[in-house]
Amino acid sequence: MTLETGKVARQATGAVIVSMGATQVLATVVGGSKQIRAKIFFPLTVNYQEKTYAVGKIPGGFFKREGRPTEKETLTSRFIDRPIRPLFPKGFMNEVQVI
């Protein structure tokens, strides 16, 4: 397994490319610099996307773009959200996006 940082997604707060064999995963994190006091919950957003064109599947029809997230992608986003949410300190209310 290899980890590479600083080569892509330089505008993100943090980014890493994880490679193992022929598989590569890009994980990025963007954190807001302003704390939102009016919120009563920690604003954490997790987006998990499986690109169909990465495995050779091109969407058919007029629009050749990725569609809305599948049920599997939504559930995987939740599986990622649940274990990392408690790792942030109590009272931390900055907006965070994990993609």
Rosetta constraint file for C-alpha pairs under 8 A:
AtomPair CA 1 CA 18 HARMONIC 6.99 0.50
AtomPair CA 1 CA 19 HARMONIC 5.64 0.50
AtomPair CA 1 CA 20 HARMONIC 4.67 0.50
AtomPair CA 1 CA 21 HARMONIC 7.61 0.50
AtomPair CA 2 CA 18 HARMONIC 5.78 0.50
AtomPair CA 2 CA 19 HARMONIC 5.18 0.50
AtomPair CA 2 CA 20 HARMONIC 6.60 0.50
AtomPair CA 3 CA 16 HARMONIC 6.49 0.50
AtomPair CA 3 CA 17 HARMONIC 5.74 0.50
AtomPair CA 3 CA 18 HARMONIC 4.78 0.50
AtomPair CA 3 CA 19 HARMONIC 6.57 0.50
AtomPair CA 4 CA 16 HARMONIC 5.56 0.50
AtomPair CA 4 CA 17 HARMONIC 5.14 0.50
AtomPair CA 4 CA 18 HARMONIC 6.65 0.50
AtomPair CA 5 CA 15 HARMONIC 6.10 0.50
AtomPair CA 5 CA 16 HARMONIC 4.77 0.50
AtomPair CA 5 CA 17 HARMONIC 6.56 0.50
AtomPair CA 6 CA 10 HARMONIC 6.42 0.50
AtomPair CA 6 CA 15 HARMONIC 7.10 0.50
AtomPair CA 6 CA 16 HARMONIC 7.53 0.50
AtomPair CA 8 CA 15 HARMONIC 7.24 0.50
AtomPair CA 9 CA 15 HARMONIC 6.23 0.50
AtomPair CA 9 CA 28 HARMONIC 7.35 0.50
AtomPair CA 10 CA 14 HARMONIC 7.82 0.50
AtomPair CA 10 CA 15 HARMONIC 7.46 0.50
AtomPair CA 12 CA 28 HARMONIC 6.47 0.50
AtomPair CA 12 CA 29 HARMONIC 6.12 0.50
AtomPair CA 12 CA 30 HARMONIC 5.21 0.50
AtomPair CA 13 CA 28 HARMONIC 7.61 0.50
AtomPair CA 13 CA 29 HARMONIC 5.72 0.50
AtomPair CA 13 CA 30 HARMONIC 4.80 0.50
AtomPair CA 13 CA 31 HARMONIC 6.23 0.50
AtomPair CA 14 CA 28 HARMONIC 5.68 0.50
AtomPair CA 14 CA 29 HARMONIC 5.13 0.50
AtomPair CA 14 CA 30 HARMONIC 6.73 0.50
AtomPair CA 15 CA 26 HARMONIC 7.23 0.50
AtomPair CA 15 CA 27 HARMONIC 5.65 0.50
AtomPair CA 15 CA 28 HARMONIC 4.21 0.50
AtomPair CA 15 CA 29 HARMONIC 6.30 0.50
AtomPair CA 16 CA 26 HARMONIC 5.89 0.50
AtomPair CA 16 CA 27 HARMONIC 5.46 0.50
AtomPair CA 16 CA 28 HARMONIC 6.54 0.50
AtomPair CA 17 CA 24 HARMONIC 6.66 0.50
AtomPair CA 17 CA 25 HARMONIC 5.58 0.50
AtomPair CA 17 CA 26 HARMONIC 4.53 0.50
AtomPair CA 17 CA 27 HARMONIC 6.46 0.50
AtomPair CA 18 CA 24 HARMONIC 5.60 0.50
AtomPair CA 18 CA 25 HARMONIC 5.16 0.50
AtomPair CA 18 CA 26 HARMONIC 6.49 0.50
AtomPair CA 18 CA 27 HARMONIC 7.99 0.50
AtomPair CA 19 CA 23 HARMONIC 5.75 0.50
AtomPair CA 19 CA 24 HARMONIC 4.42 0.50
AtomPair CA 19 CA 25 HARMONIC 6.53 0.50
AtomPair CA 20 CA 24 HARMONIC 6.54 0.50
AtomPair CA 27 CA 98 HARMONIC 7.36 0.50
AtomPair CA 27 CA 99 HARMONIC 5.93 0.50
AtomPair CA 28 CA 98 HARMONIC 5.91 0.50
AtomPair CA 28 CA 99 HARMONIC 5.30 0.50
AtomPair CA 29 CA 96 HARMONIC 7.13 0.50
AtomPair CA 29 CA 97 HARMONIC 5.65 0.50
AtomPair CA 29 CA 98 HARMONIC 4.60 0.50
AtomPair CA 29 CA 99 HARMONIC 6.36 0.50
AtomPair CA 30 CA 96 HARMONIC 5.75 0.50
AtomPair CA 30 CA 97 HARMONIC 5.18 0.50
AtomPair CA 30 CA 98 HARMONIC 6.65 0.50
AtomPair CA 31 CA 94 HARMONIC 6.80 0.50
AtomPair CA 31 CA 95 HARMONIC 5.84 0.50
AtomPair CA 31 CA 96 HARMONIC 4.39 0.50
AtomPair CA 31 CA 97 HARMONIC 6.41 0.50
AtomPair CA 32 CA 94 HARMONIC 5.44 0.50
AtomPair CA 32 CA 95 HARMONIC 5.03 0.50
AtomPair CA 32 CA 96 HARMONIC 6.21 0.50
AtomPair CA 33 CA 94 HARMONIC 6.66 0.50
AtomPair CA 34 CA 94 HARMONIC 6.02 0.50
AtomPair CA 34 CA 95 HARMONIC 7.97 0.50
AtomPair CA 35 CA 92 HARMONIC 7.51 0.50
AtomPair CA 35 CA 93 HARMONIC 5.38 0.50
AtomPair CA 35 CA 94 HARMONIC 4.46 0.50
AtomPair CA 35 CA 95 HARMONIC 7.46 0.50
AtomPair CA 36 CA 93 HARMONIC 5.70 0.50
AtomPair CA 36 CA 94 HARMONIC 6.11 0.50
AtomPair CA 36 CA 95 HARMONIC 7.80 0.50
AtomPair CA 37 CA 93 HARMONIC 7.00 0.50
AtomPair CA 39 CA 43 HARMONIC 7.98 0.50
AtomPair CA 39 CA 93 HARMONIC 7.21 0.50
AtomPair CA 41 CA 93 HARMONIC 7.28 0.50
AtomPair CA 42 CA 92 HARMONIC 6.93 0.50
AtomPair CA 42 CA 93 HARMONIC 5.19 0.50
AtomPair CA 42 CA 94 HARMONIC 7.39 0.50
AtomPair CA 42 CA 95 HARMONIC 7.36 0.50
AtomPair CA 43 CA 93 HARMONIC 6.60 0.50
AtomPair CA 43 CA 94 HARMONIC 6.91 0.50
AtomPair CA 43 CA 95 HARMONIC 4.99 0.50
AtomPair CA 43 CA 96 HARMONIC 6.40 0.50
AtomPair CA 44 CA 81 HARMONIC 7.72 0.50
AtomPair CA 44 CA 85 HARMONIC 7.56 0.50
AtomPair CA 44 CA 95 HARMONIC 6.13 0.50
AtomPair CA 44 CA 96 HARMONIC 4.94 0.50
AtomPair CA 44 CA 97 HARMONIC 5.93 0.50
AtomPair CA 44 CA 98 HARMONIC 7.74 0.50
AtomPair CA 45 CA 81 HARMONIC 7.76 0.50
AtomPair CA 45 CA 96 HARMONIC 6.24 0.50
AtomPair CA 45 CA 97 HARMONIC 4.65 0.50
AtomPair CA 45 CA 98 HARMONIC 6.13 0.50
AtomPair CA 46 CA 77 HARMONIC 5.56 0.50
AtomPair CA 46 CA 78 HARMONIC 7.48 0.50
AtomPair CA 46 CA 80 HARMONIC 7.24 0.50
AtomPair CA 46 CA 81 HARMONIC 6.20 0.50
AtomPair CA 46 CA 97 HARMONIC 5.84 0.50
AtomPair CA 46 CA 98 HARMONIC 4.68 0.50
AtomPair CA 46 CA 99 HARMONIC 5.84 0.50
AtomPair CA 47 CA 74 HARMONIC 7.97 0.50
AtomPair CA 47 CA 77 HARMONIC 5.80 0.50
AtomPair CA 47 CA 97 HARMONIC 7.72 0.50
AtomPair CA 47 CA 98 HARMONIC 6.25 0.50
AtomPair CA 47 CA 99 HARMONIC 4.74 0.50
AtomPair CA 48 CA 73 HARMONIC 5.76 0.50
AtomPair CA 48 CA 74 HARMONIC 7.26 0.50
AtomPair CA 48 CA 76 HARMONIC 6.68 0.50
AtomPair CA 48 CA 77 HARMONIC 5.27 0.50
AtomPair CA 48 CA 99 HARMONIC 6.02 0.50
AtomPair CA 49 CA 69 HARMONIC 7.22 0.50
AtomPair CA 49 CA 73 HARMONIC 6.21 0.50
AtomPair CA 49 CA 99 HARMONIC 7.96 0.50
AtomPair CA 50 CA 73 HARMONIC 7.23 0.50
AtomPair CA 51 CA 55 HARMONIC 7.51 0.50
AtomPair CA 51 CA 66 HARMONIC 7.33 0.50
AtomPair CA 52 CA 56 HARMONIC 6.64 0.50
AtomPair CA 52 CA 57 HARMONIC 5.10 0.50
AtomPair CA 52 CA 58 HARMONIC 6.39 0.50
AtomPair CA 52 CA 59 HARMONIC 7.55 0.50
AtomPair CA 52 CA 66 HARMONIC 7.45 0.50
AtomPair CA 53 CA 57 HARMONIC 4.90 0.50
AtomPair CA 53 CA 58 HARMONIC 5.29 0.50
AtomPair CA 53 CA 59 HARMONIC 7.96 0.50
AtomPair CA 58 CA 64 HARMONIC 7.02 0.50
AtomPair CA 59 CA 63 HARMONIC 7.70 0.50
AtomPair CA 59 CA 64 HARMONIC 5.42 0.50
AtomPair CA 59 CA 65 HARMONIC 6.83 0.50
AtomPair CA 59 CA 66 HARMONIC 7.15 0.50
AtomPair CA 60 CA 64 HARMONIC 6.38 0.50
AtomPair CA 69 CA 73 HARMONIC 5.79 0.50
AtomPair CA 69 CA 74 HARMONIC 6.39 0.50
AtomPair CA 70 CA 74 HARMONIC 6.33 0.50
AtomPair CA 71 CA 75 HARMONIC 6.16 0.50
AtomPair CA 72 CA 76 HARMONIC 6.04 0.50
AtomPair CA 73 CA 77 HARMONIC 6.13 0.50
AtomPair CA 74 CA 78 HARMONIC 6.46 0.50
AtomPair CA 75 CA 79 HARMONIC 6.21 0.50
AtomPair CA 76 CA 80 HARMONIC 6.26 0.50
AtomPair CA 77 CA 81 HARMONIC 6.13 0.50
AtomPair CA 78 CA 82 HARMONIC 6.11 0.50
AtomPair CA 79 CA 83 HARMONIC 7.21 0.50
AtomPair CA 80 CA 84 HARMONIC 6.71 0.50
AtomPair CA 81 CA 85 HARMONIC 5.97 0.50
AtomPair CA 82 CA 86 HARMONIC 7.76 0.50
AtomPair CA 83 CA 87 HARMONIC 7.66 0.50
AtomPair CA 84 CA 88 HARMONIC 7.44 0.50
AtomPair CA 88 CA 92 HARMONIC 6.79 0.50
